[in-house]
Amino acid sequence: MPKPPVQEPNFARMVPSGDNMERDVCVTCGFIDYVNPKIVVGSVVTWEEKILLCKRAIEPRKGYWTLPAGYLELHETAEHGAAREAQEEALADIEIERLLAVYSIPRISQIQLMFRARLKRPEIGAGPESEAVALYDWDDIPWPELAFPSVNWALRHYKETKDRTDFPPFSNPADGL
């Protein structure tokens, strides 16, 4: 017996019943293709008093310094994702201490979860997405060469809490600095 032909989805832009926003809806089966923000996970990683930074080998902002961070994968906890990103970008084995901040970046549809973490051992190296990695003293951080505003925010939020064990997670600074 021959298989029935597979019907290709036929999407149209409309407001689904019970919703208030336009979405792509399959007019054949009613499937709603929700497009949601991406979740980025990363860490301010320290070894003693130094902070781990990675020089980006990829766009956007290739050649600028960032914290080890990237997109959360399916079926992964935020903490596991942040540890994986540190391993991929800096060959760093880290221990997550706690959530530092939750940043909302609506212009690029991102939510960023930044953790405070520490290296389990000082061995680091450039992964495939990094040109270089380095441990920086606070006064030596290349501030003008930081890739994204949220890197600056996370570093400053880290400094504000580095000697504290209990604090609520930060969010976007009111002044954007």
N, C-alpha and C positions, 0 to 999 in steps of 0.2 A: 504494500500500500504506500503510495507516495506521500511524502510529508507535505503538510499545507505550507504555502509560501509564508515567509516571515514578513510581517508588515512593518515597514520602516516608520519611525516616529515622524509625525508631521506637527512641528511646533509653530505656535502663534503667540505673539506677545499680547497678554490680556491680564485682567485682574480676576484671579480665581474666586469662586464663590467662598464667602467667609473671610476673604483677605482684603487688604487695602492698598496693595502695591502691585504694579505690573510684574508679571513673571512670564517665563517661557513655559507654555502649557501644551502638551500633546493633545491635539484636537481629536485624535483617534481613540486614545485610551484614558485621557485625563491626567496623565503623569505631570507633576509640577517639578520643573527643574530649578530648585532653589540654588542660588549662588550666594555663598556666605563668605564672610571675611576669613582670611588665612590667619592661623595662629603661629606666631614666631616664639621660640623658646631659646633662652640664652642665659649666660651667667657672667657675673663679675667674679672672676677666679683669682685667688691670691695664693702666693707662696711667701710665707713670712710677711713682710711689709710690701711686697711687690705685686703688681697687677698684670695679669696676662692679657696681651693684645695681639691681634692677628692682622697682618697686612693683606688686604683682599687681592686675590689673583683673578677674580671674576667681576663682571659688571653686576649690579650697579656699583659705582664708586671704586672701581679697580684702582689699586695703589694707595688706598686710604686705610687707616687703622680702625679696627672694630673689636668688639667683644666676640668670643665664640658664640654664635647663635645661628639659627636657621629654622626652617619650617618643621613643625610637628608632623610626624607621620601618623597614618591610620593605626589604630590599636596600640598606641604608645602613650604612656603617662607623660605629663609635662616634665617631670624630673628626669625620667629616662631619656627623653628627647634632648634636654639640655646637656646631659652627660654625653650622649652620643655626638652631639654637635661639637663639644669640646674635643672629643676623641678624633672626629673627622677633620676638624680644622687646625688643631694644634697638637695632635697625638697626645693629648693630656688626659690622664686618669684623674677624675675629680670626685669629690664628695660634696653633694648638695647640702647646704646648711639650712636655708629657708628661703621663702619667697621674698624678694626685695621689692618688686614693683609690677604693676599691671599698667601698661601704656596703651592708649587707644590712638591709632593713626588712621582716621577715617579717610583721608585723601587717597590712601593706597589700600584701604580695606584690610588693615592688619590690627590684630590684638597681639601685643608683645608681653610675654611673661618672663621677667628677668629674675634670676635667683642669685643669691650669695652662695659662693662655693669656694672650696680650697683644693689645691693640688694635693694628691696623696703622696706624690714624689716630684721632684723638680724637673724631671726629664720631659722636655717638650720638643716639638719639631713641626715644620710646616707640612700640613696636609695638602691634598690636591686643590683646595679652594683658597689656599694662603700662599703668598709670595714669601712671607717671613712671619715668625712669631717671636715675641720678646716679653720678658718680665720687666716692668717699669716701676721705678720709684714714683710716688705721686708727683713730685716736682719735675720729673722728666717726661711725663706723658706728653705726646705730641698733639696738644689740643687743636691747633689749626688743621691738623691732618686727620681728624676723626671723621669717619665716614657718614654718620647719621646723627641727628639731634638726640635720638634716644640713647645713643652711646654716652654722650655727654651727661644726659639726665641720670642714667644708671650709675655712672662713676661718681657723680656728686651725691646721689642718694646713698651709695655705698659708703662714701666718706662720712656722711652724716650719721651712719649707724654702725660703723666698723667696730666700735667698742661696746655695742649694745647687743643683747641677746633677744630682747623682746621689743618689737615695734610693729605697728600696722604696715602693710604694704603701701608703697607710694603709688601715685598716679601721675599723669602728665603735670608738669609744673605750670602754675598759673601764668607765669611770665614767659613760658616756652624756652627758658634757658636751662 
